[in-house]
Amino acid sequence: MKFVVHLVAFISLAAAARAQIQVELKFQRLQYIAHEPVMATVKITNLAGRDVDLHDENGQHWFGFEINAGEGRLLAPLRSHEPDPALHVQAGKTVTRKINLTPDFPVHDFGAYHVRANVYFADLNKFFYSQTKVFQVTDARAIWQRTVGVPDGMPGAGQARTYSLLSNRFPDHTSLYVRVENKNNGVVYTTYSLGRVIAFDEPQAELDRANQLHVLHCAAPRSWAYSHIGLNGELLARSIFMETKTRPHLRHAPDGAIAVRGGMLDVPVAQSVRGAAQKLSTRPTTVPADD
């Protein structure tokens, strides 16, 4: 009888230990195109009954991902893991963070990826894991492409940049993407969505005197999205124009600048410069939404 009591107590303690940290992992979509940001949403819930501090110890990073590609192949990070600052989580509270997997793991090849987030709790010398989630990487259809040189006086002067506009069809909508790369050395600087696009209106694309890209596309009936993109893929400006008596269009100014003519400015969108991958303890750089 004592053995049964001890066994039940042991099982109860083991269950309690397993439940002290709960880790949840979600992705916004099941499908991504090659090189675009793959944003993982991680929720960490403290069920320990007390405040906890998650931190590196004994050579173990307190947070990480396990990513498997085809045939169960575990992917190694593209760069050495920088320590994440310790995270204090109050009892019963949940902390949510978003992490871009694309800069840190080789998830640009076509195929399926199986991802599991893990949290190391140094107090128990134990890892806690999320359920495994799966996403698919495919490529989009190229609808426009132009290769330009980087002008003198700018970083990377003399190098080449290739701008591509890509169209990708999802079950309920079609999205327009931009990709900026140096095909000579195989470097892809960025790939991201410029938003939804109505398929029967072709996007307009123009280059200004600095070889920066300007794109105007129909995002909804009578609504046009304007994007200004730098040579390394920076989203320099973004606005929405509504059709009035005239339809918006891109036009070259005498000085080589590009401007939107026609229509009416509807919703200016805050400027955003695309940055490097964020640590777990910081918020990610804003990217244009595609839903």
N, C-alpha and C positions, 0 to 999 in steps of 0.2 A: 504494500500500500504506500509506504514511504517513497519507494522508487517511482510510483505513478505520480505522486504529488510533486516530487522533484522534477520529473520529466515535464509535467504540465507547467511548472514554474519556469523551467528553462525555455520551453517553447514560447511562453508569454513574454519573457525577457527578450528573447531573440526577435519576436515580432515587434516589440516596442522599439528595439534598436533599429530595425529596418525602417520603422515609420518616423524616425526622428527628423530626417530631412527628406522632403518630397520634391522631386525634380520633374518638371513637365517641359516638353519640347513641341513646338508647332512651327509649321511653315505656312506662309500666306497662300501659296499655290503648290500644286503637284508638278507643274511643268515650268522650266526656265529655259532661256536660250543661252548658248555658250557665251561665257565671260560676263554675263550680267550679274549684279549683286544677288546673292542668295541669302536672304535675311532669315535667320533663325530666331524665334522668340522663345526665351527660356524663362520659366517661372520657378523660383526656389522658395519653398514654403517651410518655415520653421515649426516643427511639431515636437520639439524637445521639451516643451514646458518651461523654458527659460530662454533668455537672450543668448545668442551664439555669435561667435566671430569665426568666419571662414577665412583661412589664411594658408599660405604655403608652409610646409614643415617636412623635415626629413627628406628633402629632395622631391617631394610630391607637390605638384601644382594643384591648387584647391579647385580649379575649374578647367574643364577641357571637353573635347569632342572625340568620339571614335567614329570614323567614316570609312565604310567599306564600299568598294566599287564592284565591278563584275567578278564573279566567282569568289566572292568573299575576300578580295584583296584589300588589306588595310592600308589606307593612304597615310603617308607621312606628311607632316606639315611642310609648307614651302619655306618656312623660315623658323628660326629658333623662337621658342615661346618666351615672351617677355612676361615677367611676373605681374599678375593683376593685383591691384591694391586689395587689402583685406576688406571683407564685406561684413558689416554688422547687421544682423537680422533679429528684430525683436520677436519675442515669443508669440506664436500664432500668426505672424505677419508673412506676407508674400512679397518678394522682390522680383520685378520683371525687367529683363534686359533684352535688347536686340543686338545680334552680332552678325556681321557680314562674313560668311564663310569663304567667299571668292578670293580675297587676297591671301588667305592663310592656308588653303588646301587646293590641290589640283582637281577642281570639280568642273573643268571646262570641257572635258571630253564627252562625247555623246554617250548616253546610257543612264542606268539607274544607280542611285546612291542611297545607301542605308546609313542613317545617322543616329547616334545616341549621345546625349549629353551626360557628363558625370561631374559630381561634386565630391571632393574629398573633405571629410569632417575630421580634423586632426584630433579632437577630443576623444573620439572613438577609434582613431586610426582605421577609418572605414570609408569606402566609396559608396555613394548613392547614385543610381542611374535612372535616367528617363526611359520611357518606352522608345523603341526604335521607330523612326519615321523615315519615309522614302520619298525622294523627289527625282524627277526625270530631267535630263538635260538634252535639248534638241537644238537645231539651228533654224534660223528664220530665212525667209525668202528675200534676197537682195533686190531692191527696186531702183536704187540709184547709188553711184559710186564715183568718187573723184579723188585723184592723188595730187597733192600740192607740196610745194617746198616751204620750209620754215624761213621767214624773212630774216635778213640781217638785223642784228641788235636784239633778237629774241632768243630765249633759252632754246638750245638745240638748233641754232641757225645752220642752214645748209642741209639738214636732214629732210626726210620726206614724211608726210602724213597722208594716210588714206582715210577719207570719210566715207562711211556707208550708211545708207538708210535701209532698214530691214522691216519687213512686214511679217507679223506672226499672228496666226489665227488661233484664238482660244474658243472653248465651247460656246461662250455667250458674247464675244466681241473680238475685234481685231486691234492689235496694238502696233504702233510705229516705234521702232528702235533706232538709235544712232550708235555707231561703233567708230572709234578712232584708233588707228593702229599704224605702226611702222612695219610695213611688209618686208623691208630689207633685212631687219633683224628679228622679225617674228614677235615683236612686242605689241600687245593689245593694251592700250591705255585705259579704255573704258568701253562699256556697252551698257546702255540703260534705255528705259522706255521714255518716250516723249508723250505718252498717253494714248488714249483710244483714237482710232482713225476710222472715218467713213470710207469704205473701200472704193466707191465710185468717183471720188475726187482725189486725183493724184497730188501728193505733197509738192510744194514748191521749194526748191533749194537753190541758194545763191551764195557766192563767195565774195567777201569784201576785199578791200585793198590789202588787208593784213592776212588774207587767206583764212579768215575765220568763217565758220559756216552759219548761215541763217536759214531756218526752216519754217515754213508756214503750212499747216495742214488743217483739214476740216475735221474737228473733233466731235461735232454733233451738228444737227441741222442748224444752219445759219450761225454756227459758232466755229471760230478759227483760232488755233493755238500757234503762237509765235515763239520760237526758241533761238537763242544766240549761243553758239557753241565754240569754245576755244580750241587751239591746236592740240592740246593734251586732253580734250574731252570735257573741260570745265563747262558747266552750264552757267553762262554769264548773265543771261536775262531770259525771262519768260513772261508772256502776257497773253491775254485772251481778247480777241476782237470779234464783234458781232457784225453780221451783214446788216446794212441799212439799204439805201438805194443803190449802193455799190458794193461789190464783193471785195474783201481785203486781198491785196496782192503785194509781192515784194518788188521793190524798185531800186535801181542804182541811182545814187545821187552823183552830181558832177565830180565831187571829191573822192569818189570810190566807196563811200559808205553805203550801207543797205538800210532802207526804211520800209515800213509797212504803209501802204497807201490804200485809201478806201476803207469803208466800214467804220466802226466806232470802238474805241478802247473800252473794254467791259470790266475785266478783273485783272489788275496788275498782280503778278505773282512775285513774291519776295525773291531777290537774287540769291543764288545758292552756288557756292564753290565746292566742288566735290573734293573730299579729302581722303586721307588714308583710313584703313580699318580702325574701328574704335575698340577699346578694351571693354570688358564686361561691365566695368564700373562707370562707363560713360555712355552717352546717347549717341546713336549713329548720325552721320551726316544725312541731311534730308535728300531724298531722291524723288524724282517725279513719280507720282502714282499712276498706275495703269489700270485701275478699276473704278 
